[in-house]
C-alpha cells in the first residue's frame, strides 16, 4: 500500500445487548415496503475527508438528542454501523415501517440533509436478534435496506448476498477508503454457553463456522489491495475485543485470525477498525506480529444506553455506557488520526492518537 496510514475504522458493533424479548420464533413480515425520499446529501468523491463520525444503535421509537451533537461536530462523512433501526421484535415490525419512523426524527433529518451517510446493518435491522445465515427473513431485510439506503442500490450488485460494499473518497495522497462489512448474512449459528441454551447474549468460541462467507472474504481481499491512504473498516460486531461473552468475532477464532492474516497478506496499512452493537463505547488495541499495532473504536449507542460492567484485556482506557458517537480527525499534515468517543454536548470521554505507518 502507500506509505500513508491505512485507517480501517472497524466501526464497533451494532447494539444487540439491551434486554429484550427473544426473537427466535419471529417470522418475517414482508407486507410493507418503504422507499425513503427524505432530502439527503450525497457523497462527493473528490472531496477531502478530514473528519468522520460514526455510531450505531438507534431506536426509532425513542428521543435521540445526540444527533444534534453529531451535527455540531461538523463531520465530512457519517458511518451508520448497524442497528440503525430496531426491527427484530414483534412490536417493531415490519422493518420497512421502522425506517419510515426513523424519517420522522427531526434531529436525524437535519443531519441527513447536511452530511453524507454510508451504512451497514446489524442484527436488529437485519430482522432477528443475534441472527445470522439461518434467518429466513434476511432476503426481505435486504430489500428494505436497499430501499431505504438509496445509494446502496448502485453499490451492491443484485446477485450479491448481503449488504457489504466499499467507497474510496478524496484526492491523491488524501484518499480515504471505507469498507462496510456484513457480519450477518453469512454468519454461522452461535454456540451457547453450557447451561445457557436458548438464552441470548452468552456465547462461547467454536472451532468452525463463518463470519463473512467465502464470497465476501474474496471481495475484502480485493478491496484491501486497492490504493488508499487511510482505511476505515466497519464491522457491526467487535473484532479485537475478545473477552466479553456477547457476540464478537472471537466466537469464531479462526475467522478472527483470518482477518488479521489478511491484513498482513495484503500489507494493508493505516487501518482502523470501527464497530458498534455493544451499547458501550471503547477503544481497543492489539499488536500483531509482523504487522504492528491495530486499533478498533466501538461506538454504541445513539439512544439506548446501558449500565452493565464491561472489561477486556485489549481496551485502552475505560468504557463508556451513556449515549455516544465516535469522531475520527485525520491530520493530513501531521499524518495522524485522532479517534474520539464523544457523549452528550460533544464531551470527549476517550481518545487515542494513531500515527500513519511508513
C-alpha positions in Angstrom: 0.0 0.0 0.0 1.1 3.6 0.2 3.3 4.8 3.0 0.3 6.5 4.5 -1.8 5.2 7.2 -4.4 2.6 6.3 -7.3 3.6 8.6 -9.7 0.8 9.0 -12.4 2.1 11.0 -13.9 -1.1 12.1 -16.9 0.6 13.5 -17.7 -1.1 16.8 -20.6 -3.5 16.5 -24.2 -2.5 16.4 -26.2 -2.7 19.6 -27.7 -6.0 20.4 -27.4 -6.4 24.2 -30.2 -4.4 25.8 -32.6 -6.9 27.4 -35.4 -7.7 25.0 -37.8 -10.5 24.2 -36.3 -13.3 22.2 -37.0 -13.3 18.5 -36.3 -17.0 18.0 -39.8 -17.6 16.7 -40.3 -14.2 15.0 -41.5 -14.6 11.4 -40.5 -12.2 8.6 -43.3 -9.8 7.7 -42.8 -8.6 4.1 -46.2 -6.9 3.9 -44.9 -3.4 3.8 -42.3 -1.5 1.8 -40.8 1.9 2.2 -38.6 3.9 -0.2 -37.1 6.9 1.6 -37.4 10.2 -0.2 -36.1 12.5 2.5 -33.7 15.2 1.5 -30.2 13.8 1.9 -26.7 14.9 1.0 -24.8 12.7 -1.5 -21.1 11.8 -1.3 -18.6 14.0 -3.2 -15.9 11.5 -4.2 -13.4 14.3 -5.0 -13.8 16.0 -1.6 -11.1 15.8 1.1 -12.2 13.9 4.2 -10.9 15.4 7.4 -13.5 14.2 10.0 -15.5 11.1 10.0 -18.3 10.5 12.6 -19.7 7.0 13.3 -22.3 5.5 15.6 -24.8 2.6 16.0 -27.9 1.5 17.8 -30.7 4.0 17.1 -34.2 3.2 18.4 -36.6 4.9 16.2 -39.3 4.9 18.9 -37.2 7.0 21.4 -35.9 10.5 21.5 -32.4 10.9 20.0 -30.9 14.3 21.0 -27.4 13.0 20.2 -28.0 13.7 16.6 -27.7 17.5 17.4 -24.2 16.9 18.8 -23.2 14.8 15.8 -24.3 17.7 13.5 -22.4 20.2 15.7 -19.2 18.2 15.4 -19.3 19.0 11.7 -18.0 15.8 10.2 -17.4 15.3 6.4 -18.9 11.9 6.5 -21.1 9.8 8.8 -20.9 6.0 9.1 -24.0 4.2 10.4 -22.6 0.9 11.7 -25.8 -1.1 12.3 -28.9 -1.4 14.4 -29.8 1.8 12.5 -33.4 0.9 13.4 -34.9 -1.7 15.6 -37.0 -4.3 13.7 -36.3 -7.6 15.5 -39.2 -7.6 17.9 -42.8 -8.3 17.1 -43.7 -4.8 18.4 -41.4 -3.2 15.8 -42.4 -5.0 12.7 -42.4 -4.8 9.7 -38.9 -3.4 9.2 -40.0 -1.0 6.5 -42.3 0.8 8.9 -39.4 1.3 11.3 -37.4 3.0 8.6 -40.4 5.2 7.9 -40.5 6.2 11.6 -36.8 7.0 11.5 -37.5 9.5 8.8 -39.7 11.4 11.3 -36.9 12.1 13.8 -36.3 15.8 13.3 -32.7 15.9 14.6 -31.8 13.0 12.4 -33.3 14.6 9.3 -31.1 17.7 9.9 -28.0 15.5 9.8 -29.1 13.7 6.7 -29.6 17.0 4.9 -26.1 18.2 5.8 -23.8 15.2 6.0 -23.3 12.2 3.5 -24.0 8.8 5.0 -22.7 5.3 4.4 -24.4 2.4 6.2 -24.3 -1.3 7.0 -26.6 -3.4 9.3 -26.5 -5.4 12.4 -29.0 -7.9 13.9 -31.9 -5.5 14.7 -32.1 -4.0 11.2 -31.3 -7.5 9.9 -34.5 -8.5 11.5 -33.5 -11.1 14.1 -31.7 -10.6 17.4 -28.2 -12.2 17.1 -29.4 -13.6 13.8 -27.2 -15.0 11.0 -27.3 -17.0 7.8 -30.2 -19.2 9.1 -32.6 -16.2 9.4 -35.4 -16.8 7.0 -36.2 -13.1 6.7 -32.8 -11.9 5.5 -33.9 -11.5 1.9 -36.8 -9.2 2.9 -34.5 -7.3 5.3 -32.0 -6.8 2.4 -34.8 -5.4 0.2 -35.8 -3.0 2.9 -32.2 -1.9 3.4 -31.7 -1.2 -0.3 -35.0 0.6 -0.5 -34.0 2.9 2.4 -30.3 3.5 1.7 -30.9 4.5 -1.9 -27.2 4.9 -2.8 -26.7 1.2 -1.9 -28.7 0.1 -4.9 -25.9 1.3 -7.2 -23.2 0.0 -4.8 -24.4 -3.6 -4.2 -24.8 -6.0 -7.1 -28.2 -7.5 -7.4 -26.8 -11.0 -7.4 -24.7 -10.4 -4.2 -25.7 -11.9 -0.9 -25.6 -9.4 2.0 -25.0 -5.7 2.0 -21.2 -5.3 2.1 -19.8 -2.5 0.0 -16.9 0.0 -0.1 -16.1 3.5 -1.3 -12.9 5.5 -1.9 -13.2 9.3 -1.4 -10.7 12.1 -1.8 -7.8 13.2 -4.0 -4.4 11.6 -4.5 -2.4 11.4 -1.3 -5.5 12.1 0.8 -7.7 9.2 -0.2 -10.0 7.5 2.4 -11.4 4.1 1.8 -14.5 3.0 3.8 -15.2 -0.7 3.8 -18.6 -1.7 5.2 -18.6 -5.3 6.1 -21.7 -7.5 6.5 -21.3 -9.8 9.6 -24.9 -11.2 9.4 -25.9 -12.6 6.1 -23.4 -15.4 6.0 -22.6 -15.8 9.7 -22.9 -19.3 11.2 -25.1 -20.0 14.2 -23.6 -19.1 17.5 -22.8 -21.6 20.2 -24.5 -21.1 23.6 -22.5 -21.3 26.8 -23.2 -24.5 28.8 -26.5 -24.1 30.7 -27.5 -21.1 28.6 -29.1 -22.9 25.7 -31.8 -20.8 24.1 -30.9 -17.7 26.1 -29.4 -14.7 24.2 -26.1 -13.0 24.8 -24.0 -15.7 26.3 -21.8 -17.4 23.7 -18.6 -19.4 23.6 -16.0 -19.8 20.8 -16.3 -22.7 18.4 -13.8 -24.3 16.1 -15.7 -24.0 12.9 -18.1 -21.5 11.3 -18.2 -18.4 9.2 -18.5 -14.7 9.8 -18.2 -13.2 6.3 -18.6 -16.2 3.9 -16.2 -17.1 1.1 -17.6 -14.5 -1.4 -17.2 -11.6 1.0 -13.7 -12.7 2.0 -12.6 -12.7 -1.7 -14.2 -9.3 -2.1 -12.5 -8.0 1.0 -9.0 -9.1 -0.1 -9.6 -7.3 -3.4 -10.6 -4.1 -1.6 -7.5 -4.2 0.7 -5.3 -4.3 -2.4 -6.8 -1.1 -3.8 -4.8 2.1 -3.4 -5.8 4.2 -0.4 -4.0 6.4 2.2 -6.4 5.8 5.1 -8.8 2.9 5.6 -11.8 2.6 7.8 -13.2 -0.9 8.1 -16.6 -1.1 9.7 -17.7 -4.3 11.4 -21.0 -4.2 13.2 -19.6 -6.6 15.9 -16.4 -6.2 17.8 -13.3 -7.8 16.3 -10.3 -7.0 18.6 -12.1 -7.2 22.0 -12.3 -10.9 22.8 -13.2 -11.3 26.5 -16.9 -10.3 26.7 -19.4 -13.2 26.4 -21.5 -11.4 23.8 -21.4 -11.5 20.0 -18.0 -10.9 18.6 -15.5 -12.2 16.0 -13.9 -14.2 18.8 -16.8 -16.6 18.8 -15.2 -17.8 15.6 -11.5 -17.6 16.4 -10.3 -19.0 13.1 -12.3 -16.2 11.3 -10.8 -13.6 13.6 -7.3 -14.8 12.8 -8.1 -15.0 9.1 -8.9 -11.3 9.2 -5.5 -10.5 10.9 -3.7 -12.7 8.4 -5.4 -10.9 5.5 -4.1 -7.6 6.7 -0.6 -9.0 6.7 -1.0 -10.7 3.3 -2.3 -7.5 1.6 0.1 -5.2 3.6 -3.0 -3.1 4.3 -1.5 -0.3 6.4 -3.2 2.6 8.2 -6.2 0.5 9.0 -8.6 1.5 11.8 -11.5 -0.8 12.7 -14.9 0.6 13.7 -17.7 -1.4 15.4 -20.9 -0.9 17.4 -23.5 -3.4 18.8 -22.4 -3.4 22.4 -24.2 -0.5 24.0 -20.9 0.7 25.3 -18.1 2.7 23.7 -14.4 1.6 23.9 -11.1 1.8 22.2 -9.2 -1.5 21.7 -5.6 -2.2 20.6 -3.8 -5.3 19.5 -0.2 -5.7 18.5 0.0 -8.2 15.6 3.3 -10.0 14.9 4.8 -9.0 11.6 2.2 -6.2 11.2 2.2 -3.8 14.2 -0.5 -2.1 16.3 -4.1 -2.2 15.2 -6.9 -0.2 16.8 -10.6 -0.6 16.9 -13.1 2.1 18.1 -16.5 0.8 19.2 -19.4 3.3 19.4 -22.8 2.3 20.8 -25.4 3.6 21.3 -27.1 6.7 20.0 -30.1 6.4 22.3 -30.1 3.0 24.1 -27.6 3.4 26.9 -26.7 0.5 29.2 -25.1 0.2 32.6 -23.7 -3.3 32.7 -20.0 -3.7 33.6 -17.6 -4.5 30.7 -13.9 -5.2 30.5 -11.4 -6.6 28.0 -7.7 -7.0 28.1 -7.4 -5.0 24.8 -9.2 -1.9 26.0 -7.3 1.4 26.1 -8.9 3.5 28.8 -12.3 2.8 30.3 -15.6 2.0 28.6 -18.5 4.5 28.4 -22.1 3.4 28.5 -24.1 6.6 28.1 -25.2 7.9 24.7 -22.2 8.3 22.4 -20.7 8.6 19.0 -17.2 8.4 17.5 -15.3 11.0 15.7 -12.0 10.5 13.8 -9.9 13.5 12.9 -7.5 13.0 10.0 -4.5 15.3 10.1 -3.0 15.0 6.6 -0.1 17.3 7.5 1.0 15.5 10.7 -0.1 12.2 9.3 -2.1 11.2 12.3 -5.7 10.1 13.1 -7.1 11.2 16.4 -10.1 8.9 17.3 -12.5 10.1 20.0 -15.5 8.8 21.8 -18.0 11.7 22.4 -21.0 11.9 24.6 -23.8 14.4 25.0 -22.8 18.0 24.4 -19.7 16.7 22.5 -17.9 15.8 25.7 -14.8 13.8 24.8 -14.7 10.7 27.1 -11.9 8.7 25.5 -9.3 9.4 22.8 -6.3 7.9 21.1 -3.9 9.3 18.5 -2.8 6.9 15.8 0.2 7.7 13.6 0.4 6.9 9.9 2.7 3.9 9.3 5.6 4.4 7.0 
